[in-house]
């Protein structure tokens, strides 16, 4: 068993989610490097990996168990998906950087939940993550945030 397999074997579910977020951030940095060097194929591959991760995370949501937290995460994933598609289409470093900030904020909420001794049950973790997501949403609503408006449109299409 190699190092990566050993690390995955000892991770709990929340730590695995954090690792997926870390991967998205890594691929977004790779996309930025590809944009800056004019490497179109590298940009597409890096953004493609982010999109695959978002689809994977979206597919694993459990609205029957997580309720409102799953709905908020679904909206977030849809917004990040749309933002990544635009970033790739426009070869936009600034959109990639904004996506990194957004993903890092939610990643930090997951990390806090994983580290928190008070979040001993999955329901407590879900509440803590949901509260952090709502706080992030309130903070970002003060800024001009078109991806959120897009996420509402996208999530409305998914909910029917």
C-alpha positions in Angstrom: 0.0 0.0 0.0 1.4 3.4 -1.0 1.4 6.6 1.0 -1.8 7.9 -0.6 -3.7 4.7 -0.1 -2.6 4.6 3.6 -3.7 8.2 4.1 -7.1 7.5 2.6 -7.5 4.3 4.6 -7.3 6.3 7.9 -9.5 9.3 6.9 -13.0 9.7 8.2 -15.7 11.0 5.8 -15.3 14.6 6.8 -11.5 14.4 6.2 -12.2 12.9 2.8 -14.5 15.8 1.9 -11.8 18.2 3.0 -9.2 16.4 0.8 -11.6 16.8 -2.2 -11.8 20.5 -1.5 -8.0 20.6 -1.3 -7.8 18.9 -4.6 -10.2 21.4 -6.2 -8.0 24.3 -4.9 -4.9 22.6 -6.3 -6.5 22.1 -9.7 -7.7 25.7 -9.8 -4.1 26.9 -9.1 -3.1 24.6 -12.0 -5.7 26.2 -14.2 -4.4 29.6 -13.3 -0.9 28.6 -14.2 -2.1 27.2 -17.5 -4.1 30.4 -18.3 -1.0 32.5 -17.6 1.2 30.4 -19.9 -1.5 30.1 -22.6 -1.8 26.3 -22.2 -5.4 25.8 -23.3 -5.4 22.0 -22.9 -3.9 22.3 -19.4 -6.6 24.8 -18.4 -9.3 22.6 -19.7 -8.0 19.5 -18.0 -7.5 21.3 -14.7 -11.0 22.9 -14.8 -12.4 19.5 -15.9 -11.0 17.9 -12.7 -12.7 20.6 -10.6 -16.0 20.0 -12.4 -15.7 16.2 -11.9 -15.1 16.8 -8.2 -18.1 19.1 -7.9 -20.3 16.6 -9.7 -19.1 13.9 -7.3 -19.8 16.0 -4.2 -23.2 17.0 -5.6 -24.1 13.3 -6.3 -23.2 12.3 -2.7 -25.5 14.8 -1.0 -28.2 13.3 1.1 -31.2 15.7 1.3 -33.1 13.0 3.2 -30.6 13.1 6.0 -29.0 16.5 5.8 -32.1 18.5 4.8 -31.4 22.2 4.5 -27.6 21.7 4.7 -27.7 19.5 1.6 -29.8 22.2 -0.2 -27.3 24.9 0.7 -24.4 22.7 -0.4 -26.2 21.9 -3.6 -26.6 25.5 -4.3 -23.0 26.2 -3.6 -21.8 23.3 -5.9 -24.0 24.6 -8.7 -22.7 28.1 -8.3 -19.1 26.9 -8.3 -19.7 24.7 -11.3 -21.1 27.6 -13.3 -18.3 29.9 -12.2 -15.7 27.3 -13.3 -17.3 26.9 -16.7 -17.2 30.6 -17.1 -13.6 30.8 -15.9 -12.6 28.1 -18.5 -14.6 29.7 -21.3 -13.2 33.1 -20.6 -9.7 31.9 -19.6 -10.2 34.1 -16.5 -7.6 34.1 -13.8 -9.9 36.3 -11.6 -12.8 33.9 -11.8 -10.5 31.0 -10.8 -9.1 33.1 -7.9 -12.7 33.9 -6.8 -13.6 30.2 -7.0 -10.5 29.4 -4.8 -11.7 31.9 -2.2 -15.2 30.4 -2.2 -14.1 26.8 -2.1 -11.6 27.6 0.6 -14.3 29.2 2.8 -16.4 26.1 2.6 -13.4 23.8 3.0 -12.5 25.7 6.2 -16.0 25.1 7.5 -15.6 21.4 6.9 -12.2 21.4 8.5 -13.6 23.2 11.6 -16.3 20.6 11.8 -13.8 17.8 11.6 -11.6 19.4 14.2 -14.3 20.5 16.6 -14.6 18.4 19.7 -18.2 19.7 20.2 -19.3 18.2 16.9 -19.4 14.6 18.1 -22.3 13.5 16.0 -22.9 13.9 12.3 -26.0 16.0 13.0 -23.9 18.4 15.1 -21.4 18.6 12.3 -24.1 19.3 9.8 -25.5 22.1 11.9 -22.1 23.6 12.3 -21.4 23.4 8.5 -24.8 24.8 7.7 -24.2 27.7 10.1 -20.9 28.4 8.5 -22.4 28.2 5.0 -25.1 30.6 5.9 -22.6 33.0 7.4 -20.5 32.8 4.2 -23.6 33.4 2.1 -24.5 36.5 4.2 -20.9 37.9 3.9 -20.9 37.3 0.2 -24.3 38.8 -0.4 -22.8 42.2 0.7 -20.4 41.8 -2.3 -21.5 41.7 -5.9 -22.0 37.9 -6.2 -23.5 36.9 -9.6 -22.6 33.2 -9.1 -25.1 32.9 -6.3 -27.9 34.3 -8.5 -26.9 31.7 -11.1 -26.9 29.0 -8.5 -30.5 29.7 -7.6 -31.5 29.4 -11.2 -29.5 26.2 -11.6 -30.7 24.7 -8.4 -34.3 25.5 -9.3 -33.8 23.5 -12.6 -32.5 20.6 -10.6 -35.2 20.6 -8.0 -38.1 19.9 -10.3 
